[in-house]
Amino acid sequence: MKALALLVAVSAACASASVKPAPYRIRDPLAPVSCTPDEGAANADAALGTLLGASAVVGGYAVALGQCKNSIVEGSGCTSVAPYVGLGLGAVVAIAFYGSAAQARRESARCRLLQAQQAACASGSLESCRTLTPGWTPPPGYGGIQPATRAP
């Protein structure tokens, strides 16, 4: 049981730990930013959460059937708590994995948005550049914008 709890604790952080988040502040909107736009880790966590959560519930019922086998044949009642333990464990496992998947999806979406803004900025959208970095001053020759010159 302790091994399963440790496995869940380590595995549940998989997607959140493997996704590199986009920075919140950018000094230069034209400099490339390294982040993870892919949702593969999030999808894996969601699938694992579903699989392990359902396995815990089914396992709880299987244990209960094993404990109550003689009671069913004899016609007496059986009050095994195994299904409830399985249901509770399944819910905890699923919530941990789904939480990790949701966080990973949120970070991946933020990365894709940042990359789209950077692409617009690199294409000459001064508004996109200043959305990324408020007050940003474009370098000379950026997007056809010429720097202001003083009259002699």
Helices and strands as residue ranges (DSSP letters): H 2-12, H 14-18, H 40-67, H 69-74, H 82-122, H 126-132, G 142-144
